[in-house]
Amino acid sequence: MRDGEGLFEVEPIEKSRPQTRTAAADKRFRAFDPHQALLLPPSLDDWLPEGHLARFVADLVDEVLDLGPVLADYTEKRGYPLYDPRLMVRLLIYGYTTGVRSSRAIQRKCADDVAFRFLAADQAPDFRSIARFRRRHLEALADLFTQSLHLAQKLGMVKMGRVALDGTKLEANASKHKAMSYGRLIDKEEHIEAEIAALEAKAAALLADAEATDEAEDATFGVDGKDTDLPAELDRREKRLARLQAARAQIEAEAADKARRHAGDKERRRRTRAGSSDEQAVTAAGEAAAAKARPKPKAQANFTDPDSRIMKNSDGAYIQAYNAQAVVDEAHQVITAADVTTNASDALNYTTMLDQSAANTATHPKQALVDAGTAPRRTLRPREIANSPAAPTR
């Protein structure tokens, strides 16, 4: 087709612009043109106002925190260049501080959120890179949060005069219907063992009959065969029995450990009152109690998530869960200790959480605020209060 021989003659149309509506009054508006091109590239420093949290996180990572443990993990020079660890630490700290914990959400924020784009220097690491970085440096990242806590102490933001301790139930990624009590485990294990014995006897009879048939056919047709496979039904039941036995062993080990700690603490308190200390006697008392320990019939283990436990939440419902604990300093609400435990009762976490808080800050709190569910179940004696991390206040 030659020039000028188009099928239709079309008038050239100018690109339309959005119409500007006229205000009722003679009012002037600021210039607004969405199609205006930038004459100079924008500066990332102009994106955020002074005093923004993202600026504080950037200065914290770049100037204060020691990233040596993270950098020491990179010993291989070959391979495609990775994202700078400072960039990834910036994103993780700011994301977790503002409640964004999903790696996919952080990836989206690097495109949609100005603060995340500022921290990433307008780069956008994908969620797989973010997740792999977090998993690779779990211990080093935990140390960075401890360093941040020490910085808060130096700035006077953590006084450790009064702290608050509480817990909340976090639902596990497992169904409570996949759990089985110790008493039912014993019954089920015995039932499956009986089924396996019956199947083994049946399989033995079948194998004996097959062996006799093979010998007769070998005599007639010659030797050319292969081994008989284990019956699928027997294999399935043996695997299920192994799972039941593993769950039973877990419950028994937990009961023994609980009895060992309880007897050891009791013996230590008895000797302290008597004015003597003998750790060998304390250990012996704990081991003797562990040998005699037997789980309660209602003690349970979950096949999907063995570490989780059935707990009662704030609504009164029983769920498969963990118990998350946190200790917060009164001065500026800075978290001084945090953990996820399998103790359904907050009272069992009282001492360990205050010990962790003292270890993180190198200072024992003078007073701990707890609710009725967290306070120790017995009245502390004067000597125990003096030796405990903090005197509880309900």
C-alpha positions in Angstrom: 0.0 0.0 0.0 1.5 3.3 -1.1 1.4 6.4 1.1 -1.9 8.3 1.0 -3.9 5.2 -0.1 -5.4 4.3 3.3 -8.8 2.7 3.6 -10.3 5.6 5.4 -9.5 9.3 5.6 -9.1 10.2 9.3 -8.7 13.7 10.6 -5.7 14.0 13.0 -6.9 14.4 16.6 -5.0 16.3 19.2 -4.4 14.5 22.5 -7.1 15.6 24.8 -6.4 17.0 28.3 -8.6 16.8 31.3 -11.1 19.6 31.5 -10.6 22.2 34.3 -13.8 23.0 36.1 -14.4 26.6 37.1 -15.0 27.4 40.7 -18.1 29.3 41.7 -15.8 32.1 43.1 -12.8 33.7 41.5 -10.5 31.3 43.4 -6.9 30.5 42.4 -5.6 27.0 42.8 -2.0 25.7 42.9 -0.6 24.4 39.7 -1.5 20.7 39.1 -0.4 18.8 36.0 -0.1 15.0 36.3 1.7 14.8 33.0 4.5 17.2 34.0 7.8 15.5 33.6 10.5 16.1 36.2 13.4 18.2 35.0 15.8 16.8 37.5 15.7 13.3 39.2 14.1 13.4 42.7 16.1 13.1 45.8 15.2 10.3 48.2 16.0 12.6 51.1 13.1 14.9 50.1 10.6 12.1 50.3 10.2 12.0 54.1 9.8 14.8 56.7 12.4 15.3 59.3 11.8 13.2 62.4 10.2 10.3 60.6 10.7 6.9 62.1 12.2 5.6 58.9 15.1 8.1 59.2 15.7 6.9 62.7 15.9 3.3 61.5 18.3 4.2 58.7 20.6 6.0 61.1 20.3 3.2 63.6 21.4 0.5 61.1 24.0 2.6 59.3 25.7 4.3 62.2 25.0 2.3 65.4 24.3 -1.4 65.0 27.1 -3.8 64.6 26.4 -5.9 61.5 29.6 -7.8 61.8 27.9 -11.2 62.6 25.7 -10.8 59.5 28.6 -9.9 57.2 30.8 -12.7 58.6 28.4 -15.2 57.2 29.3 -14.3 53.6 32.5 -16.1 52.8 31.9 -17.1 49.1 32.9 -14.5 46.5 31.4 -16.3 43.5 27.7 -15.9 42.5 25.4 -13.1 41.6 25.7 -10.0 43.8 23.3 -10.0 46.8 21.3 -7.2 48.2 23.3 -5.1 50.8 22.7 -6.5 54.3 22.0 -2.9 55.5 19.1 -2.6 53.1 17.6 -5.9 54.3 18.1 -5.1 58.0 16.5 -1.7 57.4 13.4 -3.2 55.9 13.0 -5.9 58.5 13.4 -3.6 61.5 11.1 -0.9 60.1 8.6 -3.6 59.0 8.5 -5.4 62.3 8.3 -2.0 64.2 5.3 -0.9 62.2 3.5 -4.3 62.3 4.5 -5.5 58.8 5.9 -9.0 59.2 5.0 -10.8 56.0 7.8 -11.0 53.4 5.3 -10.5 50.6 3.8 -7.5 52.3 7.3 -5.9 52.7 7.9 -6.5 49.0 4.7 -4.7 48.1 5.5 -1.9 50.5 8.8 -1.3 48.7 6.7 -0.2 45.7 3.7 1.4 47.4 5.0 2.9 50.6 7.3 6.0 50.6 9.1 5.1 53.9 10.0 1.6 52.6 11.2 3.0 49.3 13.3 5.5 51.2 14.9 2.7 53.3 15.5 0.5 50.3 17.0 3.3 48.2 14.2 2.7 45.6 15.2 -0.9 45.2 12.6 -3.7 45.5 13.9 -7.1 46.8 11.4 -9.9 46.2 9.8 -11.8 49.1 12.0 -14.9 48.6 15.2 -12.8 49.1 13.7 -11.2 52.2 12.6 -14.5 53.7 15.9 -16.2 52.9 17.9 -13.4 54.5 15.8 -13.6 57.7 16.1 -17.4 58.0 19.9 -17.3 57.3 20.6 -14.7 60.0 18.1 -15.5 62.7 20.6 -15.5 65.6 22.4 -12.4 64.3 19.1 -10.5 63.9 18.1 -11.4 67.5 21.4 -9.9 68.6 20.6 -6.7 66.7 17.4 -6.3 68.7 19.3 -6.7 71.9 21.8 -4.0 70.7 18.8 -1.8 70.1 17.6 -2.4 73.6 21.1 -1.4 75.0 20.9 1.8 72.9 17.5 2.6 74.4 19.0 2.1 77.9 21.9 4.6 77.1 19.3 7.1 75.9 17.4 6.8 79.1 14.4 5.2 77.5 14.7 2.0 79.7 14.7 2.7 83.5 13.9 -0.9 84.8 12.2 0.6 87.8 8.9 -0.9 87.0 8.1 -3.4 84.3 4.8 -5.0 83.1 4.6 -8.7 82.3 1.7 -10.4 80.4 1.0 -13.1 77.9 -1.4 -13.9 75.0 -2.3 -17.1 73.3 -1.2 -17.4 69.6 -3.1 -20.1 67.7 -0.8 -22.7 66.1 -1.1 -23.8 62.5 -2.5 -27.1 63.6 -6.0 -28.5 64.5 -6.8 -29.5 68.0 -8.5 -32.5 66.5 -5.1 -33.9 65.4 -4.1 -34.2 69.1 -4.5 -37.4 71.2 -4.4 -37.8 75.0 -1.9 -40.1 76.7 -4.6 -42.5 77.9 -6.0 -42.8 74.4 -2.6 -43.2 73.0 -2.0 -46.3 75.2 -5.3 -47.8 74.1 -4.8 -47.0 70.4 -1.2 -48.3 70.5 -2.3 -51.6 72.0 -5.1 -51.9 69.5 -2.8 -51.3 66.5 -0.2 -53.7 67.9 -2.9 -56.4 68.0 -3.9 -55.6 64.4 -0.2 -55.8 63.3 0.2 -59.1 65.1 -2.9 -60.5 63.3 -1.7 -59.1 59.9 1.8 -60.5 60.5 0.3 -64.0 61.2 -1.9 -63.7 58.1 1.1 -62.5 56.0 3.2 -65.4 57.3 0.5 -67.9 56.3 0.2 -66.2 52.9 4.0 -66.3 52.4 4.2 -69.9 53.5 1.5 -70.8 51.0 3.3 -68.7 48.3 6.6 -70.4 49.1 5.0 -73.9 48.7 3.4 -72.8 45.4 6.7 -71.4 44.1 8.6 -74.5 45.0 6.0 -76.6 43.1 6.1 -74.3 40.1 9.9 -74.1 40.2 10.1 -77.9 40.0 7.8 -77.8 36.9 8.8 -74.6 35.1 12.3 -73.7 36.4 13.6 -71.1 38.8 12.7 -67.5 37.7 10.9 -65.3 40.3 11.2 -62.3 42.6 10.7 -61.6 46.3 7.2 -61.1 47.8 6.5 -57.5 48.8 5.3 -56.6 52.3 1.5 -56.2 52.3 0.5 -52.5 52.0 -1.9 -52.8 55.0 0.8 -54.0 57.3 3.2 -51.3 56.2 0.5 -48.6 56.8 -0.3 -49.8 60.3 3.4 -50.0 61.3 4.0 -46.4 60.2 1.0 -45.3 62.2 2.2 -47.2 65.2 5.6 -45.5 64.9 3.8 -42.1 65.1 1.8 -43.1 68.1 4.9 -44.3 69.9 6.8 -41.1 69.1 3.9 -39.0 70.5 3.8 -41.3 73.6 7.6 -40.9 74.2 7.2 -37.1 73.9 4.5 -37.0 76.6 6.5 -39.2 78.9 9.6 -37.1 78.4 7.7 -33.9 79.2 6.3 -35.5 82.4 9.7 -36.7 83.5 11.2 -33.3 82.9 8.5 -31.5 84.8 8.9 -33.9 87.8 12.7 -33.5 87.7 12.4 -29.6 87.8 9.7 -29.7 90.5 11.6 -32.1 92.8 14.9 -30.3 92.2 13.4 -26.9 93.1 11.7 -28.4 96.2 15.0 -30.0 97.4 16.9 -26.7 96.8 14.4 -24.7 98.8 14.5 -27.3 101.6 18.3 -27.1 101.8 18.3 -23.3 101.6 16.0 -23.1 104.6 18.3 -25.4 106.5 21.3 -23.2 105.6 23.1 -25.7 103.3 23.5 -26.2 99.6 24.3 -29.5 97.9 23.6 -29.5 94.1 24.4 -33.2 93.8 21.6 -33.9 96.3 19.3 -31.6 94.3 20.2 -33.4 91.0 19.7 -36.8 92.6 16.2 -35.8 93.9 15.3 -34.6 90.5 16.4 -37.8 88.7 14.6 -40.0 91.3 11.4 -38.1 90.7 11.8 -38.3 86.9 12.2 -42.0 87.1 8.9 -42.4 88.9 7.0 -39.8 86.9 4.0 -40.9 84.9 2.0 -38.7 82.6 -1.6 -37.7 83.4 -4.1 -39.6 81.2 -5.3 -36.3 79.7 -1.8 -35.1 78.7 -1.9 -34.6 75.0 0.4 -34.5 72.0 -0.4 -33.1 68.5 0.6 -35.0 65.4 0.7 -31.9 63.1 2.6 -29.6 65.4 4.1 -31.6 68.4 5.4 -28.4 70.1 2.0 -26.7 70.4 -0.5 -27.3 73.2 -4.2 -27.1 73.8 -4.8 -23.8 75.7 -7.8 -21.8 76.9 -7.9 -18.4 75.2 -9.4 -15.1 76.4 -12.8 -16.1 75.0 -12.9 -19.3 77.0 -12.4 -21.5 74.0 -9.8 -24.3 73.8 -7.4 -23.9 70.9 -4.1 -25.5 69.7 -1.8 -22.7 70.6 1.4 -21.2 72.0 1.7 -18.7 74.9 3.5 -15.5 73.8 5.1 -13.5 76.6 6.5 -9.9 76.8 8.1 -7.7 79.4 7.7 -4.0 78.9 9.5 -1.2 80.6 7.2 1.5 82.1 9.2 4.6 81.0 8.7 4.4 77.2 7.0 1.1 76.7 10.2 -0.5 75.4 10.1 -4.3 75.2 12.9 -5.7 77.4 12.1 -9.4 76.9 9.9 -11.6 74.6 9.4 -15.3 74.1 6.9 -17.9 72.9 6.4 -20.8 75.4 4.3 -23.9 75.7 3.2 -23.2 79.2 -0.6 -22.6 79.2 -0.4 -20.7 82.5 1.3 -17.3 82.6 2.4 -18.0 86.2 4.9 -20.6 84.9 6.6 -18.0 82.8 7.0 -15.3 85.6 10.5 -16.1 86.7 12.0 -17.1 83.3 10.7 -13.9 81.6 12.0 -11.6 84.4 15.3 -13.4 84.2 15.5 -12.9 80.5 14.7 -9.2 80.9 17.4 -8.9 83.5 19.9 -10.7 81.2 19.0 -8.4 78.3 19.4 -5.2 80.2 22.0 -6.3 82.9 19.6 -4.8 85.4 17.0 -6.4 87.7 13.6 -4.5 87.7 12.6 -3.2 91.1 8.9 -4.0 90.6 6.9 -6.2 88.2 3.2 -5.5 87.3 1.3 -8.6 86.6 -2.3 -9.7 86.5 -3.9 -12.5 88.6 -3.1 -15.1 86.0 0.7 -14.3 85.9 1.4 -13.8 89.6 3.0 -16.7 91.5 0.4 -19.1 92.9 2.1 -19.1 96.4 3.1 -16.4 98.7 6.9 -15.7 98.5 8.8 -15.8 101.8 11.0 -12.8 102.7 14.2 -14.5 101.7 12.8 -15.6 98.3 11.5 -12.1 97.6 15.0 -10.7 98.2 16.5 -13.2 95.9 13.8 -13.0 93.1 14.2 -10.6 90.1 11.3 -8.5 91.2 8.6 -8.4 93.8 5.2 -9.0 92.1 2.5 -6.4 92.3 -1.0 -7.5 91.2 
